[in-house]
Amino acid sequence: MTKLTQWLWGLALLGSAWAALTMGALGLELPFSCREVLWPLPAYLLVSAGCYALGTVGYRVATFHDCEDAARELQSQIVEARADLARRGLRF
């Protein structure tokens, strides 16, 4: 099973449970305070998932490690390539 199908099954399961609770399909009489929280629950979950994703991206950017040795090696390769191309007659 791919990751997409796992996510879709999970969303379908949560969505059907939410719909059953909000539409009263199970025959449960939920208190008004629970129904009041239950209706906007998908929006709350979507906003919290977005905040988590934004926080994760921000953390990964903040802790990104620069590869200074690789940068120096790449710069030297660029210099070598330019010298080789200049030797072959290419002008920059």
VENWOHU-V379576 format. One record per residue. N is the residue number from 0. PSI is psi in radians with two decimals (none if undefined). NEAR is the number of other ideal C-beta (glycine too) atoms within 10 Angstrom. Layout:
n={N/N}
psi={PSI/PSI}
near={NEAR/NEAR}
//
This chain:
n={0/1/2/3/4/5/6/7/8/9/10/11/12/13/14/15/16/17/18/19/20/21/22/23/24/25/26/27/28/29/30/31/32/33/34/35/36/37/38/39/40/41/42/43/44/45/46/47/48/49/50/51/52/53/54/55/56/57/58/59/60/61/62/63/64/65/66/67/68/69/70/71/72/73/74/75/76/77/78/79/80/81/82/83/84/85/86/87/88/89/90/91}
psi={2.29/2.92/-0.61/-0.78/-0.59/-0.79/-0.73/-0.72/-0.74/-0.76/-0.67/-0.71/-0.83/-0.71/-0.70/-0.64/-0.73/-0.79/-0.71/-0.67/-0.69/-0.55/-0.13/0.45/-0.37/-0.14/0.24/2.37/1.70/2.53/2.76/-0.65/-0.65/-0.74/-0.60/-0.60/-0.53/-0.63/-0.87/0.19/-0.74/-0.65/-0.71/-0.76/-0.68/-0.75/-0.73/-0.61/-0.68/-0.70/-0.69/-0.76/-0.74/-0.71/-0.69/-0.78/-0.75/-0.73/-0.75/-0.63/-0.71/-0.54/0.32/2.30/2.23/2.50/1.52/-0.63/-0.75/-0.63/-0.76/-0.73/-0.74/-0.72/-0.70/-0.65/-0.63/-0.74/-0.75/-0.74/-0.70/-0.71/-0.70/-0.77/-0.63/-0.65/-0.52/-0.04/0.10/2.31/2.47/none}
near={7/7/7/8/9/10/10/12/11/10/12/10/10/13/11/11/11/15/10/13/17/14/8/11/10/10/6/9/8/14/8/7/8/11/13/10/12/13/11/10/13/14/9/10/13/10/11/10/10/10/10/10/10/10/10/10/10/10/10/9/8/7/7/7/5/7/9/8/8/9/10/10/11/11/10/10/10/10/10/10/10/12/10/10/12/11/8/7/6/9/5/5}
//
